[in-house]
Amino acid sequence: MIFYESDSHDPYWNLALEEYVFHSLPRKDDYFLLWQNDRAVIVGKFQNTVAEINTEYVEAHGIRVARRLSGGGAVYHDLGNVNYTFITDAGNREELNLHAFCEPLETALQKLGVPAKISGRNDVLIEGMKCSGSSQYLRRGRVMHHGCIMFDTDLTVLSRALQYRPEKYVSRSTESVRSRVTNISAYMDGSVTVRQFMDLLKVYMAKGHDLKPGTLTAEDRAAIQKLRDEKYSTWEWNFGASPAYDASVSEYVEGCGFIELSYNVDNGIIRGFRSQGDYFGAIDAEDLRNRLIGTPIRRDALEKALAGVAIETYYAGLSKTQFLDLLLK
């Protein structure tokens, strides 16, 4: 089994590293990766990103958002979190088997004195609270199983970054299951650092395997960087690849009135738009609808589409900034 520990805390790089190892490195080998991300929300492949995150909080605190290859729910990462990946042959299996890959983690934590137990298909719990979740990507006879382990994660930021408003979105995506969570550090000797925990994890998780350190060549790194830049760091992948959804937001705006905006989004593009309320306007919002349809649901794209437009003519007493804030709220 070849072992790689990422020297980057960039979520886009680390997700690109996983995909590169999975698709491009020799299939004759098995791989085990350890990695950490600085503050980021990682959403599942089939999720609607904007329905899973607290957009205002995430943007205000510089928390990056990334989409992974595997399904499952959204998770929060920071440097108190440790992530692992197994890549190996799937054999003749055509369905996911998450439980089998959770067993090494359960065993490792128990050996470290943590009373961890597998629950369901892919969660590891301590006293009924989740300390680790995992997911899988299965393709062409290979499986990538990866998980996040909360060692000393900032649980306050986690709870706020993953807040969402189900009443705003009607989506065909997979919503995350909200669970009570806990940190492993609370059940270990307080002197154990994240670094020491990672070293212990490496020993116990790979028990029974002959681990050989892997080295990325300059060509490997260039390919990973390209994948990072052209896929994992792009709005098109992280937001635009969300399943189709309907959204609505309503608010009373002082000096304008009550406004309700409803829109449909597919592949990150506005496909329909409707406005109603008790506001006043010199021009019907139908003209505004024509300007918005076909525009990515992204502030810079919306600002470009509305360049030169006086929003006040559609909504008396409302500025363009207020309109965009409401639409993207």
PETA-V764225 format. One record per residue. RES is the residue in three letters. PSI is psi as a letter, one per 40 degrees, with the letter a starting at -180 (none if undefined). OMEGA is omega in whole degrees, -180 to 180 (999 if undefined). BURIAL is # if it has 9 or more other ideal C-beta (glycine too) atoms within 8 Angstrom, else .. Layout:
BEGIN
RES PSI OMEGA BURIAL
RES PSI OMEGA BURIAL
END
This chain:
BEGIN
MET h -179 #
ILE h -177 #
PHE h 173 #
TYR h 169 #
GLU h -177 #
SER h 176 #
ASP e -179 .
SER i 174 .
HIS e -180 .
ASP h -178 #
PRO d -179 #
TYR d 177 #
TRP d -175 #
ASN d 176 #
LEU d 176 #
ALA d 177 #
LEU d 179 #
GLU d -178 #
GLU d -179 #
TYR d 179 #
VAL d -178 #
PHE d -172 #
HIS d -167 .
SER d 179 .
LEU i -173 #
PRO h -179 .
ARG e -179 .
LYS e -177 .
ASP i 168 .
ASP i -175 #
TYR i 175 #
PHE h -177 #
LEU i 169 #
LEU h -177 #
TRP i 177 #
GLN i 174 #
ASN i 167 #
ASP i -168 #
ARG h -177 #
ALA i 169 #
VAL h 180 #
ILE h -179 #
VAL i 178 #
GLY i -175 #
LYS d -173 #
PHE e -177 .
GLN i 173 #
ASN h -172 #
THR d -174 #
VAL e 178 #
ALA e -174 #
GLU e -174 #
ILE i 170 #
ASN g -170 #
THR d -177 #
GLU d -178 .
TYR d -179 #
VAL d -179 #
GLU d -178 .
ALA d -176 .
HIS e 175 #
GLY f 179 .
ILE h -178 #
ARG i -179 #
VAL h -177 #
ALA i 176 #
ARG h 179 #
ARG i -180 #
LEU d -174 #
SER i 177 #
GLY a -179 .
GLY a -173 #
GLY i -180 #
ALA i 178 #
VAL i 177 #
TYR h 177 #
HIS i 165 #
ASP a -175 #
LEU e 170 .
GLY e -177 #
ASN i 178 #
VAL h -179 #
ASN i 180 #
TYR i 179 #
THR h 169 #
PHE h 174 #
ILE h -175 #
THR i 176 .
ASP i 178 .
ALA e -177 #
GLY b -179 .
ASN e -178 .
ARG h 176 .
GLU e 178 .
GLU i -176 .
LEU i 177 .
ASN g -175 .
LEU d -175 #
HIS d -176 #
ALA d -179 .
PHE e 177 #
CYS d -177 #
GLU d 177 #
PRO d 179 #
LEU d 178 #
GLU d 180 #
THR d -179 #
ALA d -179 #
LEU d 178 #
GLN d 178 #
LYS d 178 .
LEU e 177 #
GLY e -180 .
VAL h -177 #
PRO g -175 .
ALA i 178 #
LYS h 175 .
ILE h 177 #
SER h -180 .
GLY a -176 .
ARG d -166 .
ASN e 179 #
ASP i 172 #
VAL h -174 #
LEU i 170 #
ILE h -180 #
GLU f 176 .
GLY e -180 .
MET i -175 #
LYS h 175 #
CYS e 180 #
SER i 174 #
GLY i -177 #
SER i 178 #
SER i -175 #
GLN i 174 #
TYR h -176 #
LEU h -178 #
ARG h 174 .
ARG f 175 .
GLY e 177 .
ARG i 178 #
VAL h 172 #
MET h 177 #
HIS h 179 #
HIS i -178 #
GLY i 176 #
CYS h -179 #
ILE h -180 #
MET h 178 #
PHE d 179 #
ASP f -178 .
THR i 176 #
ASP g -174 .
LEU d 177 #
THR d 178 .
VAL d 179 #
LEU d -176 #
SER d -179 .
ARG d -180 #
ALA d -177 #
LEU e 175 #
GLN i 177 #
TYR i -177 #
ARG g -177 .
PRO d -180 .
GLU e -178 .
LYS d -170 .
TYR h 169 #
VAL h -168 .
SER i 175 #
ARG e -179 .
SER i 178 #
THR h 179 #
GLU i 177 #
SER i 174 #
VAL h -178 .
ARG h -177 .
SER i 169 .
ARG h -174 .
VAL i 178 #
THR i 178 #
ASN i 178 #
ILE d -177 #
SER d -180 #
ALA e -177 .
TYR e -180 .
MET i 174 #
ASP h -176 .
GLY e -179 .
SER e -178 .
VAL h 180 #
THR i 176 .
VAL d 180 #
ARG d 179 .
GLN d 178 .
PHE d 179 #
MET d 179 #
ASP d 178 .
LEU d -180 #
LEU d 179 #
LYS d -179 #
VAL d -174 .
TYR d -178 #
MET d -176 #
ALA e -178 #
LYS h -178 #
GLY e 179 .
HIS i 174 .
ASP g -177 .
LEU h 177 #
LYS h -180 .
PRO h 177 .
GLY i 178 .
THR h 177 .
LEU h 178 .
THR i 176 .
ALA d 179 .
GLU d 177 .
ASP d -177 #
ARG d 178 #
ALA d 180 .
ALA d 178 #
ILE d 179 #
GLN d 179 #
LYS d 179 .
LEU d 177 #
ARG d -174 #
ASP d -173 .
GLU e -180 .
LYS c -166 #
TYR d 179 #
SER e -174 .
THR i 175 #
TRP d -177 #
GLU d 180 .
TRP d -172 #
ASN d 180 #
PHE d -176 #
GLY d -178 #
ALA e 178 #
SER i 175 #
PRO i 179 #
ALA i 178 #
TYR i 172 #
ASP i 180 #
ALA i 175 #
SER i 178 #
VAL i -180 #
SER i -177 .
GLU i 171 .
TYR h -180 .
VAL h -179 #
GLU h 179 .
GLY e 180 .
CYS d -179 #
GLY a 180 #
PHE h -180 #
ILE h 172 #
GLU h 179 #
LEU h 177 #
SER h -180 #
TYR i 177 #
ASN h -179 #
VAL h 176 #
ASP h -176 .
ASN f 178 .
GLY e -176 #
ILE h 177 #
ILE h -179 #
ARG e 179 .
GLY i -178 .
PHE h 178 #
ARG i -179 #
SER h 176 #
GLN i -179 .
GLY a -179 #
ASP f 179 .
TYR i 176 #
PHE i 177 .
GLY i 180 #
ALA d -179 .
ILE h 180 .
ASP i -178 .
ALA e 178 #
GLU d 178 .
ASP d 178 #
LEU d 177 #
ARG d -179 #
ASN d 179 .
ARG d -175 #
LEU d -178 #
ILE h -178 #
GLY e -179 .
THR h 174 #
PRO i -180 #
ILE g -175 #
ARG h -171 #
ARG d -177 .
ASP d 179 .
ALA d 179 #
LEU d 177 #
GLU d 179 #
LYS d -179 .
ALA d -177 #
LEU e 179 #
ALA h 179 .
GLY e -180 .
VAL h 176 .
ALA g -178 .
ILE d -179 #
GLU d 179 #
THR d 177 .
TYR d -179 #
TYR g -178 #
ALA h 178 #
GLY e -179 #
LEU h 178 #
SER i 178 .
LYS d 179 #
THR d 178 .
GLN d 178 #
PHE d -179 #
LEU d 177 #
ASP d -180 .
LEU d -178 #
LEU d -176 #
LEU e -174 #
LYS none 999 .
END
